[in-house]
Amino acid sequence: MSLFQPLLFITAALSTVVSAQKPTFADGTSLASPVPRPTDLNAISVSATPSNSGGAIPESFVSYSIEFAFFPDFAGNSSQPNDFSNNLLESVREYMGTKPYIRVGGNTQDYALYDASLDVATNGIYIPSISTDYPVILSIGPSFFESYSTWPDTKFIHGFNLAKNTTAARESLLTTVPLACKALSDGKLLYWELGNEPDLYKTSAQGHTRPPSWDESDFVTEWKNGTAAIKDTMANACPDMVSASMFQWIAPSFAGTSNSLNPITTWKDGLDTASDIVLFSSHNYIGSATQPGITLQGTLMNHTSTVTSVSKQNAEANALATAGMTIPFILGETNSLSNEGTPGLSNVFGAALWGVDLSLYCAATGIKRVHMHQGTNYRYQSWQPIETDKTSMGTKAPFYGNVAVAASLGDLTAGGVEVQHIPMSKETEAVYAIYANNTLARVMVINMMEYNYTAESTNTRPHVAYNFTVPTSCAGNGIVQRLLANGSDAITGITFNGRSYNYEVAQGKAHIMGNVTKDEIVWVGKDGIFSVNVPWSSAALVQLSC
């Protein structure tokens, strides 16, 4: 028996199975006997076909949003492309079939002014009383647009500045249009975006850019005038990119559901009368880095918290549909805690588990894409693209959650992938069934009971036996792929299915570690019953052959 086989218990009955000795991880951490659950004697039933999914998942569901000012850090330029970042994007493509789509935007999108004489990509000025995380005065030069050439086979959303509305600022915006459309020619363009979180323009702590009287109709007028001016300029610089199939937008990119502009009112006020908005983009953060009472167990590793947060977006989407909106709804920007996250919460393995739960719940409830926001030195980042005096260059814990989601969904280019949420009795666990062409393909189990290995006085790690009943057509061998770390507070030593994506190991390429479990075999009985043990603070993806 290999070192890792005891992690998986195989049964043909519904009873909980306990090994004769405590199984161990490669680091010596042992697992306690399974923790009793109210559902232990009742197998979790998984239907043969999706009965309540969010519909088909489009390509590149796992995507990213990169803070505008830091895009050159992540992508590099034509002479020095950031190959590490590209390796990570390729690692996601290996599971998902396409590379993640990249939105280049965020707060600094609305600060950016063009300086044709600037000999570097960006020149930012930080004002610590406003933000220590990003520059609030930002100039971009011609070389900024070189960053769009460094990642092969990648599609981008480029964000234009709406917040600054002086004559000079509007002229600056239009000056960048030829640069942007030429940089995004030859298949690189996905969509355009104008403005980041305009529902905060008159309330933001970073400074008000609109008067208190500014309302939904004022925003709609500004947005429509701005997009029309961009189209006129683009028609001269890139005439092939103003056709109905190319001149397309995501909007309105509001910060959430309870700010100073109402998205439903905005839609009713005629935001899309030109029919050039193809995705309704909203932003979502489960909490704020400055919000009191935020904890790993109570906020991030908590399925109830995630459901509550996403349900607000779903209510918004339903209201928009009632108002006549027929385009897909996406999260154009999201991550754990706004204001760039919190150390010990947003940068640990528990945040990776949260990311899996959030993404799959979004997929199961009809949200068609999730763009995880990134920025240089941000606490919630999936990777740090360069070395700085604040953060070491490298792959961070949340990236492993991104990979696990991509593996859960599988190759989306084939179409027909759907996700069904299976309600559980505890807020510390989540289960999802993934279907391909109406056939059960995978089951993802996330155990979010907090296990902080640095705080534990014993090396015994609890785990839970999950029993499932699946269609009898699934009988035979299944494969278990685990999202693992030493505990919820780990920031290193993380793997998915035995693979490391660390910069130090293989510069972001998948590298199979010799001391970590991978591709475990689980036997699905002729009656469709199987069991899998999941340690606290980990997840298990079961690949089935149905």
N, C-alpha and C positions, 0 to 999 in steps of 0.2 A: 504494500500500500504506500503510495507516494505521500509526501508531506502534506499535500493539500486536499487529497481525496476526502478526509474526514469532515471538511467544511460542508460537503454536500451529502445529505441523507436521502436515500432513495427508498421509496415505499410503494407498496401496492395496496395500502390500506390508509384509512383516514387518521389513525392514531399518531401522536407525536412520537418521533423516534429519538432516542438518546444513545449516543455512542458509549462504548465501554470506557473510553478514556477521553479526556478533553482535547479536542483538536486544537492545533496551534497555527499561527501565522509564521512566516519565515523569520520575523523579528523576535519570536519567542512569546508573543502575546497569545494567551490561551483563551478559549471560548468556554464559558460556563454552560451548564445544561440549559436547554431551551427554556425561555421564559413562558409561563402559562399565558394563554390568551383565551378570551371568551369564545373565539371562533375556531380554536384548535380542533374541536371534534366535528366541525362542519367545514367541508372543503369549500374554497372560493370557486364559484361556478363561473366559467368563462364561455360565452356563447360562441357558436360556430361562425356566425356572421355578425357584423356590427349592427346593433339595434338602436343605438343612441349615440352615434359619433358626431363629430363636428364637421363631417363631410371630408372630401378628398383634400389631401395636403399638397400644396404646390411645391415646385422645386425651390431649393435653397431656403427651406423653413428656418434652419439655423443660420442666422445672419448677424452682421455686426453694424454698429453705429460708431464712428470714430470722431472724436472731438476735432473740429475743423482746424484749430491751431496746431494740433499735434499730428495731423495726417502725414506730413513729411517725415516725422519720426518713425511712424509705423511702416510707411511704404518706401522710404528712401527717395532717390532720384535716379535719373537715367544713368549717371556715372557710378552711383553706389546704391543699387537697389537693396532693400532690406530682405534678404533671402530667408532669414529666420521667420519673419512674419509670413512670407509666402509658403514656407514649409508647413506651418501650422494650418494655413488655409487649405493646403493640399491634403493634410491629414484628415480634415473634416470631409473633403470631397471623396476620399476613399470609401467612406460609409454612405454619403448622401447622394453621390453621383454628380453633383455640381459643387463648385466652390461657393462659400457664403457670399451673398450680396453685401456690398459695403455702402452704407450711408455716410457721407462726409458732411457733418453738421454739428449741431449742439449750440450751446450758448455763444461760443466764439464765432460761429457762423454769422451771428447778428452784430459782431463787433468788427468784422473784417472789412478793411478799406484797401483798395489797390494802390500800389506805389510802383510805377513802371521803372523807377531808377533803383529799386531795391535789389542788391546783388545776392541776397539770400532768400530762401523760400518764405520765411516769416520773420517779423520783428515784433515781439510782444512786450508790453509793459505791464507788470503786475502792480496792483494796488492792494496791499495786504488787508486793508480795512474792508475791502469788497470781497476779494477772494485770493487765497494763497495757492489755489490749484490751477488756475488758468489766467492768461493775460486778459485784461478788460479793455486794453487799447491794443489793437492788432492791425499791422500792415502786412499785406502779402505781396510778393513780387512775382515776376514772370516765371521763375523756376518752381513756384508752388505747383504749377500744373504739370510739371514733369512727373510728379508722384503718381499720376494716373497711368503711367506707362510701365510701371515696374512689376506688376503682378499679372502674368498671362492668364487669359481665360477668366477674367474677373469683371463683373459688371458693377457700376457705381451709381449712386444717387448723389448729385451735387447740390449743396445748399447755398442759396443766395441770401444776402442780407436784406431783411425787411425792416428791422427795428430802427435803423438810422434813416431818417426821412428828410434830411436837408437836400437842397439841390445838389450840393457837391457829393453827398453820399449816393444819391441816385445816379449821378454821372459815373461815379466810381463803379457801381454795380454793373451798369451797362458796358463799361469798358472791359469788364471781365468776361462778358458773354462770349465774344469771339474766342478768347483763350480757352474757356471751358468747353465750348462745343467742339472745337478742333481737337482738344485733348481727349475728348470722349467719343470721337468718331471711331469708325472701324469696329463697331460692336461693343464698345466699352460702356456706353450709356444704358442705364436702366431707366431712371426717371430724374426729374428735377424737383427741387423743393424751394419754396420761398418763405423764409422766416422760421424761427425756432421758438415754440411755445409763446405765440403772440397773446395767449390768454393771460400771460403774466406781465405784459408790457406796462400796464399801469399800476402793478402791485409788487413787482419784483424787488427783493432786498438788494439786488445788484444795481438798482437804479431804475427809475421810471422813465419810459420813453414815449408814453402817451398820456394825455390828460385823463382825469377821472371820468369825464363824460364820454370817452371813446367807447363805442359799443359794437355789437356784432355787424351791423350794417356798415359802420365805418371800416371795420376790418375787411369785410367783403369787397368794398369799393377799392381799398388800397391793394388788396391781393389781386383783384382782377385787372386793375390798371397796371400793376407791376408786371404781371405775367404777359399782358399784351405788349408792353414796352420791350420786354425781353424777346418776345417772338418777333417783333419788328426788327430788332437788332440782329437776331439770329438769322433771319431771312436773308440778310446781306452777307453775313460771314459764313454760314453753313446752311444754304438753302435746302439741302436734302434732309435737314433735321427739324423742319417745321411742319412736316406732314402730320396727319392725325395719328399715324402709327408711331411717330417718333417724339412729337411734342406732347409729352405726358408728365403728369405731376402726382406727387403724394401730398396730401393736405388734410386738415389744417395744421397738423402737428402740435396740437394743444398739449399742455402739461398734464392734464387730467380731467376729472369729471366734476370738480367743484370749485373752479376758479372763476375769474371775472367775466369770461365769455362762455356762452353756452353753445356747445357744438351742434345741438339740434337746431337751435335758432339760427346759427350760422348757415347750416345747410338749407334751411327753409328760406333764408334771405338771398339765396341764389348763388352760392359759392361756385357751383358747377354748371352754370348756364352755358358755358362754352363746351361742356362735355370733354374736358381735357384732364380731369382728375380720375386716375385709374385705381387708386388705393386710398381709403380713408385711414390716415395715420393718427394714432393717439399714443401718448407716452404713459408709462406706468412704473412707479417705484413703490415697493411694499411699505416703505417708511422713509424717514430722513435720518441722516447721520447725526443731526443735532436734536433729534426727538428723544425725550426722556423715556425710559422704560423699555427700550429696545434690547432684546436678548436673542441669543442664537436659538435656544429652544422655543421661546415664546413667539418669536417673530419669523425667523427664516426657516428653521427646521420644524415647521408647523403647518400641516396641510390645511387646517381650518383658516389660518391667516392668509395663505395663498389663495384659497377659494374665495374668501371675502374680497380680497384685492381685485382678482380677475373678474369677479362677478359684477363689479362696478363698470368695468369695460364692456362686459357682455350686455349689461342693461343699456349702456350707451349705444351699442351696436343695434340692439333690438329697437330702440327708440328711433334711431336713424332709419332703419328699414321701414318702420311704420310711417316715417316722414317721406318715404319714397326713394331712399338710397338703395342702389342695387350693386354697388361695387364692393369688393372685399374689404374687410377691416383688419388692420395689422397694428402691431406695436412697433412703431418706427424708432422708438428709443425706450429701453428699459434696463434695469439692473436691480440689485438688491436695495441699497439705501441711497437716496438722492444726496446731493452734495458730495459725490465721489466716494461714498462708502466710509466704513469705520474699521480700523485695525482690530483684529480679533473677532470680527463678525463677517465682513465682506470679503476678506482675503483668505479665509480658511476653508477646509474641506466641507464644512457644514454648508457654506454658500454654494459649493458645487452641487450638493444634494438638493438644495433649494432650487437651483437653476434647472435641474432635471424635472422637478415637480412642477415648477411654473410653466416651463416650455410644453410639457406633455399635457398639462391641464388646459393651456391655451389651445393646443392642437385639438383636444377632445371637445372643446366648446365653440369651435368655429373661427377662432382667430388664426389668420392664414400665414402669418410670418412673425418672427420675433427677432428684433435687432438688439443684441446686447451691446450696451454702450461701453466705450473704451476711451482712455486718455492716458497720456504719459504721467506716471506716478500716481494714478488713481488707485484707490484701495480695492475697488471691485473689478479691476481689469482682469481679462483672461490671460494677457501676457504683457510684459514690459518690453517695448521694442528696442530700447537703447539703454546704455548704462548712464545713470545720473548719480548725483551725490545724495539722492533720497532713496532710490530704488535700484536694485540690481537687475540687469537684463535677464529675462528668463520667463519660462512658462509658469503661470500662477494657477492656484487651485481651481478657480472657476472654469478654466479651459477644459478640464477633464469632464466636467458636467456637460459642456457643449458637445464633446465627442460622444459621450454616452447617449445624448439625445439623438445625435445623427445616426448612431448605430441602432437605436431603438426604431427610428423611422425607416432606415434602410434606403435603398436606391429610389429616390423620388422621381427620377427621370422616367421610370417605367409607368408611373401613374398608379392610381387606384389605392393609395395608402390612406388608411383611416385609423384614428385613435379613439378608443372608448375608455372612459374613466369608470373604474369599478369602486364604488364607495366602500370604505372600511369603517370599522367601529372606533378607531383611535385616530386622533389628530396627528399622531407621530408616525403614521404610515400611509402610503399611497400605492395603488396598484393600477396599472394601465394595460389594456390589451391592444395590440397593434395588428391591423389586418392589411393584407395585400390582395387586391382584386377579390374582396369579399371572403377571403380565406384567412383564418387565424395564422399569424406568422410568429409573433413574439409576445411575451408577457414581461413587463417591467415591474419589479417590486422595490420600493424605496422604504427603508427603515430609518426614520429620523429621530429615534431615541438618542439623546445626546450622550456620547461617550468621549469625554475629554481625557485622552491618555496621559497628558502632562499633570492632571490633577488627581488621577486615580491612585489609591494606596495599594491596589492589587493589580496584577496583570491579567486577571480573569475578565474576559469581555463577554457580556451577555449576548445572546442571539435568539432569534425567533424562527420557529418552523412554520412555513407557509404551505398549506396543502391546497392543491388545485384539482378541479375536475374540468377537463377540456374535451373537445370532441374525440370520439374513439378513432377518428381518422388520424389523430396526432400520435397514436401509439408507436413506441419505438424509442430511439435515442433522441434526446434533446441536448442542447449545449448551453451551459451557463457562463455568462461573461460578467465579471464583477467590477464594480466601481469601488475601489478600496483605498483606504489610508489607515494609519495607526489610530486615528480617532477624528472626531468632528473638529478639533482645534488644530489639526495638522496643516502645515503650509508646504511641506515637502514630503517626498516619499509616496506620492499619489500615483496610482495606475488605473488604467481601464483595460480589462481583460489581459492583464500581465504586461501591458505596454506603457512605457514612459514616453512622454513627448517633451521632455526637458531639453532646454538649450544645451546644458552641459553634457548631456548624454549623446544626442544626435542632432543638435541644432533644430529641434522641433519636429523632426521626422520620427515616425513610430519606431521604437526600439523594444524588442521583447526582453524583459528582465528575467534572468534565470532563477530568481528566488521568489517569484510571485505567481499565484495561481492563474491559469488561463484555460479557456475552453474545457471546462469540466463537463463530464457526461452525466446526464440525469435520465433515468429510465421512466418513460411514460407507459403505464400499464395498458393492457388491452381494454380496460374499462375507462381509460382516459385520466387516470389519477396519477399525480406526481407530487413530490414534496421537495422544497428547497429551503435550506437554512440561510438566514440573512443576519449577519452580525449587526448590532446596534451601530448606527452612523455608517451605513453602507447601502449599496443598491446592487441588485442582481437582475440582469437581463437574460431571460430564458428564450433561446432560439428554438422554435419548434418546426417539425416537418409534418404538416397536416395535409 
